[in-house]
C-alpha cells in the first residue's frame, strides 16, 4: 500500500511504478494505492487526489479501469482519444504502445492483465485465433458488458484477492485469471491478425437502414420494408438501432419525418402551404399529436415556425438556435436545448423536454451547443445527428460550446469523437468551454483542438484554422 499527501513523493512513486507523471498543485494532494496481485493479473485501487498529466512507455499489460469519481483522459495511437467520467468502464491502455493523458481528482479500480493471459483464454475457445489481440475501441460494446466486467473485477478484488494473505492454490489464480480475461474479451471490441472487427456487421446494418429510411421517408414504409432493403430480419434491424443508435427504427423514421416537416415549414413562402397539409404529407394524420411532438422537438409550435417563413420581417436580434429533432438524438426527452443564441443561458434556454443540443450557422461556421452532457450509451446517436448537420450545411469550420452544466467528461468525450469526424472531412473544430478543467482535459488528450473559454474566441480560432 502507498499513501502520501506530498506531491513530490506521489510523483516519484507513480513515475516509478507506472509511468512518467507530472503532478500539479492541488488543495488535496492525498494519494492512495492498494494493490492485490495474482499470477499474470492484478487488481488495484487508486485514489489520486491531485491533478496530474502522464506519458508512458508500453506497459506490457492490458489495463482496464472502473472510474468511481473524477475524470481521466487517455491518448494512445491506434485507439480513440477519450475523456472518461464517473461510472464509466474503459480500456486505459492496450499495453503494446506508448500512451499518455491526464487524471483529475480520480478514484478508480484498475485491472491489469498480461497479454498472454488474454491470448491463451481466447485460443482455449477459438483454436484459429492468432496473436496478438488488437483492441479497436476503449469503450465496451454495450453498457451491460461494461457492468458485467466491473462486477467481475469487484468480485475478484473483494472475494478472492483481498482476504488476509495466505497461500492460494495455483488453480485459483489460473481460474480467476481466465474469468477476468473472458470478461475483458466479452466487453471490448477487438480483432486478431486476419480477422474482421466484431462490431462491423452491426454498423453496416444500421447505416444501410438509415440510408433507406432517409431516402424513402415520404413513402408508407414499415419495419419489414426497411429489413427487406438490406436484406436482414426485422429483429436484426431493431437490434442494430438499439445497440448503435439507442433508439428504434420507427422512432428514427418519425424523427426524420418531423425534421422534413420543420424544413418545409421554415422555408415555405407565404400562401404556399398550411401546417395541416405539410404534416399530413409526411404521415402525421393527427394534428394534436403532431403539434405536441413538434413542440417537444423544436420548443415552439409549427404555426409559429410557418409564420417566421421567408417573406416575413423577422425581429432583429441574436441568431436563433435550432433544436435537434427528437428522432435525430436518441434520448431527446432529456433536459436541455436553448431557445436563444448558441451562447444563450437562463430559464428560457433550459426548458424540460428539449433535446440536449442546438445549433446555429454563423458566417459559414456551424456552432453546436451541448446543453447537458450526453448519456455515454447514446453518444453515438448525438454524433450521428451532428454529422447530418455537417452534410446539410457544409460549414467551413465547427465550434462546439459546452456551457457549465454540460462541461463534463462525457461531453468532452463527445467533442473528441466529433473532432475525428471533422478531421476526416477536413473541417477545423474548436471548443468553447467555460470550465478550465474541461479545457485542460481536451488539450491533454488532443492538443490539436483549440479549447477556449468563450464562443467568440473559439470562432476566431476555428476560422483561423479554416483560412490557414
Secondary structure by P-SEA (a helix, b strand, c coil): ccccccaaaaaaaaaacccccccccccccbbbbbbbbccccbbbbbbbccccccccccccbbbbbbccbbbbbbbbcccccccccccccccccccccccccccccccbbbbbbcaaaaaaaaaaaccccccbbbbcccccccaaaaaaaaaaaaaaaccccccccccccaaaaaaaaaaaaaaaaaccccccccccccaaaaaaaaaaaaaaaaacccccccaaaaaaaccccaaaaaaaaaacccccaaaaaaaaaaaaaaaaaaccccccccaaaaaaaaccccaaaaaaaaaaaccccaaaaaaaccccccccccbbbbbcccccccccccbbbbccccccccccccccccccbbbbbcccbbbbbbcccccccaaaaaaaaaaaaaaaccccbbbbbbccccccaaaaaaaaaaaaaaaaacbbbbbbbccaaaaaaaaaacccccccccaaaaaaaaaaaaac
